[in-house]
Amino acid sequence: MKQHVRVPWPLRVLCVVVGLWLVAPTFVVIPLSFTGEQSFNFPPESWSLTYYKQFFTDPAWTDALLVSVQLAVWVTLLATVLGTAAAFALVRGRIRVAVAAQGLLLLPMIIPQIVVAIAIYIAFLEWGLQGTMIGLVVAHTALAIPFVVITVSASIRTLDRRIEHAAASLGASPITVLRLIIAPLIVPGVLSGAVFAFVTSFDEVVISLYLQSPDLRPLPVQMFTSVTYNIDPTMAAASSIIVTATTLLLLLPQMIGRRKKRTRTEEQPAAVSA
C-alpha cells in the first residue's frame, strides 16, 4: 500500500509563496495585453483587443511567429531523435566514459548562454551558417538535446528488464522488443522531452540575437526589439500568447500520463474479475 507523506504546513506555505512569485509577472503581462492605450501603464485605463489584432495582421509579427514555429518544429524532431538515441546509449550501452559523455551532453544547460552564443556566432561566421535557418536549427538543437536526454534516460531506467527478457525468451527479436515493449513504455518520457525541446527553441532569445538576419527573425528577437526600441504593447500580446501556448504544451504530457494511468487502473479490476 502507498504511504502518504504528511507535508508540514510551513513547507506548503513556502511552496505557495514561491509559486506566486514565479507567476507574478504573468498577472501583469496578460492584463497589459488587453490595454487600449499605447503605453505600459498598469492597470490599464481602457480595454481593447487592438494589439492582438495587430499581432496577427502586422507582417513583422506574423513572419517572426512563422519563423519560430518552423524552427521549433525542426528542433523538436532532431533533438528528440538524437536525444533518445543518446539516452539509450548512455543507459543501456557499455560505455566506459558514460559519465563523462553525459556531462558533455549536459554542458549547454550549465554554461551561460551568452558564452555559448558568442562561441556559436564565431564558429558559424567561419562556416557560413550565421543568418541561416540551418544555423538556427543546429544551435537550438544543441540547447534542446540535454532536456530530451534527461527525460528519456529517466524513463529507460524505470523499465522492468524482466519484461524484455520474457519477450526475448519467447522468440521476440531485439527490434520487436524495442517496437512493441520498450517504445510504448517510454513514450511519456519521449513526449516530455519533445515538449521541452519545442519550448526551449521557441523561447530562445540570446543565441537567436546573434544568429538572426533581417529576413530571419524569430519571435523572441522581435519581442526584444519591440520592447527595446519602441513603446508597443503588442509585445505584451505576444508574451501572453507564448505563455499560454507553452503552459498548455507543458501540461500535455502530464494529462496524457494521467489518462494512461487511469486507463490501466480501470483495466486491472476488469482483468481480475475475468
C-alpha positions as a printed Julia matrix, in Angstrom:
274×3 Matrix{Float64}:
   0.0     0.0     0.0
   1.13    3.52   -0.73
   2.12    5.62    2.26
   1.02    9.24    2.12
   3.66   11.59    3.48
   2.25   14.44    5.5
   3.76   17.74    4.36
   4.24   20.32    7.15
   2.18   23.48    6.69
   5.22   25.84    6.7
   6.58   23.96    3.68
   3.19   24.23    1.96
   3.09   27.97    2.58
   6.64   28.33    1.26
   5.75   26.42   -1.92
   2.7    28.63   -2.48
   4.74   31.81   -1.96
   7.46   30.65   -4.37
   4.85   29.66   -6.95
   3.11   33.03   -6.72
   6.46   34.81   -7.01
   7.28   32.92  -10.19
   3.93   33.56  -11.89
   3.54   37.16  -10.64
   4.85   38.71  -13.91
   2.12   36.83  -15.76
  -0.52   38.64  -13.71
   0.87   41.9   -15.1
   1.65   40.96  -18.71
  -1.69   39.34  -19.56
  -3.85   42.31  -18.43
  -1.49   44.68  -20.25
  -2.08   42.77  -23.48
  -5.71   43.9   -23.39
  -4.94   47.59  -22.9
  -6.45   50.17  -25.19
  -3.68   52.7   -24.6
  -0.34   53.0   -26.35
   1.61   52.61  -23.13
   2.55   50.09  -20.45
   0.55   51.75  -17.66
  -0.74   49.23  -15.16
  -3.56   48.72  -14.51
  -4.86   49.62  -17.99
  -7.18   52.59  -18.19
  -9.14   51.07  -21.09
  -9.57   47.62  -22.57
  -9.26   46.51  -26.16
  -8.17   43.67  -28.46
  -6.29   46.1   -30.69
  -2.84   44.69  -30.03
  -3.91   41.09  -30.54
  -5.32   42.17  -33.9
  -2.07   43.97  -34.67
  -0.07   40.89  -33.71
  -1.94   38.69  -36.2
  -2.03   41.28  -39.0
   1.37   43.0   -38.84
   3.8    41.16  -41.18
   6.7    41.83  -38.8
   4.99   39.83  -36.05
   3.38   37.13  -38.2
   6.63   36.45  -40.06
   8.5    36.2   -36.74
   5.88   33.81  -35.39
   6.12   31.64  -38.51
   9.91   31.51  -38.26
   9.75   30.5   -34.58
   7.18   27.76  -35.22
   9.12   26.31  -38.15
  12.36   26.48  -36.19
  10.84   24.86  -33.1
   9.31   22.01  -35.13
  12.64   21.15  -36.79
  14.48   21.41  -33.49
  11.9    19.18  -31.78
  12.26   16.46  -34.41
  16.07   16.49  -34.44
  16.53   16.85  -30.68
  14.02   14.09  -29.91
  15.66   11.6   -32.26
  19.24   12.44  -31.28
  18.45   12.8   -27.58
  16.56    9.5   -27.42
  19.41    7.67  -29.16
  21.94    9.27  -26.8
  19.83    8.31  -23.78
  19.75    4.66  -24.89
  23.5     4.69  -25.44
  24.17    6.18  -22.01
  21.77    3.95  -20.06
  21.96    0.65  -21.95
  25.28    0.91  -23.72
  28.51   -0.38  -22.21
  30.38    2.89  -22.44
  33.32    3.31  -20.09
  33.12    7.07  -20.27
  29.34    7.22  -19.89
  29.51    9.69  -17.02
  31.85   11.98  -18.95
  29.7    11.68  -22.08
  26.57   12.57  -20.13
  28.3    15.57  -18.61
  29.38   16.67  -22.08
  25.81   16.42  -23.36
  24.54   18.5   -20.43
  27.1    21.28  -20.88
  24.67   23.55  -22.84
  22.49   23.65  -19.71
  25.4    24.6   -17.45
  27.42   27.1   -19.46
  25.96   30.64  -19.55
  24.06   31.19  -22.76
  25.95   34.36  -23.63
  29.19   32.33  -23.67
  27.59   29.68  -25.87
  26.11   32.35  -28.13
  29.46   34.07  -28.72
  31.2    30.75  -29.43
  28.48   29.67  -31.86
  28.49   33.08  -33.55
  32.25   32.97  -34.17
  32.13   29.38  -35.45
  29.09   29.94  -37.65
  30.64   33.03  -39.21
  33.52   30.88  -40.46
  31.18   28.13  -41.64
  28.73   30.49  -43.36
  25.8    29.46  -41.15
  25.16   32.83  -39.5
  21.78   34.25  -40.51
  20.51   30.94  -41.94
  17.73   28.62  -40.83
  20.16   25.69  -40.75
  22.39   27.6   -38.34
  19.48   28.4   -36.03
  18.26   24.78  -36.12
  21.72   23.41  -35.3
  22.27   25.88  -32.44
  18.83   25.39  -30.9
  19.1    21.62  -31.24
  22.31   21.67  -29.22
  20.43   23.5   -26.47
  17.4    21.2   -26.6
  19.14   17.79  -26.63
  20.01   17.8   -22.89
  16.32   18.07  -21.94
  15.48   15.06  -24.11
  18.41   13.06  -22.7
  17.33   13.71  -19.11
  13.65   12.81  -19.56
  14.21    9.76  -21.78
  17.03    8.45  -19.56
  14.72    8.61  -16.55
  12.06    6.64  -18.45
  14.54    3.98  -19.58
  15.9     3.5   -16.06
  12.4     2.79  -14.72
  11.78   -0.05  -17.21
  11.49   -3.56  -15.83
  14.11   -5.58  -17.7
  12.3    -8.8   -16.84
   9.56   -7.92  -19.35
  12.14   -7.6   -22.1
  13.82  -10.86  -21.09
  10.46  -12.63  -21.1
   9.69  -11.38  -24.59
  13.13  -12.41  -25.82
  12.73  -15.87  -24.3
   9.5   -16.28  -26.27
  11.33  -15.63  -29.53
  10.92  -11.86  -29.98
  13.76  -10.22  -31.85
  15.51   -7.15  -30.42
  13.69   -4.95  -32.95
  10.35   -6.44  -31.91
  11.14   -5.9   -28.22
  12.1    -2.31  -28.96
   8.99   -1.65  -31.06
   6.33   -3.43  -29.01
   7.63   -3.2   -25.44
  10.25   -0.53  -24.89
   8.86    2.17  -27.2
   5.31    2.23  -25.74
   6.68    2.33  -22.17
   8.99    5.29  -22.75
   6.51    7.32  -24.79
   5.72    9.67  -21.85
   9.43   10.43  -21.39
   9.99   10.97  -25.11
   6.92   13.17  -25.35
   8.04   15.23  -22.36
  11.49   15.65  -23.92
   9.92   16.72  -27.22
   7.78   19.32  -25.45
  10.79   20.7   -23.59
  12.76   20.82  -26.84
   9.96   22.76  -28.56
   9.63   25.23  -25.69
  13.41   25.66  -25.44
  13.66   26.6   -29.1
  10.51   28.71  -29.15
  11.64   30.81  -26.15
  15.35   31.13  -27.0
  16.44   34.74  -27.47
  20.16   35.08  -26.64
  21.56   32.81  -29.35
  18.85   33.94  -31.79
  20.02   37.54  -31.36
  23.46   36.56  -32.65
  22.26   34.32  -35.48
  19.33   36.38  -36.78
  19.22   38.25  -40.05
  16.84   40.92  -41.39
  14.89   38.23  -43.24
  15.12   35.61  -40.5
  13.98   36.96  -37.14
  12.39   34.61  -34.56
   9.55   35.85  -32.38
  11.61   36.32  -29.16
  14.03   38.56  -31.09
  11.13   40.57  -32.49
   9.8    40.96  -28.93
  13.2    42.05  -27.67
  13.5    44.6   -30.47
   9.98   45.9   -29.81
  10.49   46.45  -26.1
  13.96   47.96  -26.62
  13.3    50.47  -29.37
   9.54   51.03  -29.28
   6.73   51.51  -26.78
   4.46   48.91  -28.29
   2.05   46.86  -26.14
   1.91   44.34  -28.98
   4.84   42.78  -27.15
   2.51   42.09  -24.2
   0.05   40.34  -26.52
   2.88   38.23  -27.96
   4.09   37.39  -24.44
   0.58   36.31  -23.4
   0.29   34.05  -26.43
   3.68   32.46  -25.71
   2.89   31.95  -22.02
  -0.46   30.33  -22.83
   0.97   28.1   -25.57
   3.98   26.92  -23.55
   1.85   26.25  -20.47
  -0.55   24.09  -22.47
   2.36   22.22  -24.07
   4.0    21.53  -20.7
   0.71   20.26  -19.27
   0.08   17.97  -22.26
   2.45   15.12  -21.23
   1.04   15.14  -17.7
  -2.52   14.93  -18.99
  -1.62   12.04  -21.31
   0.23   10.25  -18.49
  -2.73   10.6   -16.11
  -5.13    9.35  -18.75
  -2.99    6.27  -19.41
  -2.65    5.63  -15.69
  -6.4     5.93  -15.24
  -7.0     3.54  -18.14
  -4.64    0.95  -16.63
  -6.33    1.32  -13.25
  -9.74    0.71  -14.81
  -8.46   -2.29  -16.79
  -6.92   -4.05  -13.79
 -10.23   -4.75  -11.93
 -11.76   -5.95  -15.19
  -8.87   -8.35  -15.75
  -9.09   -9.66  -12.18
 -12.83  -10.23  -12.4
 -12.41  -12.02  -15.72
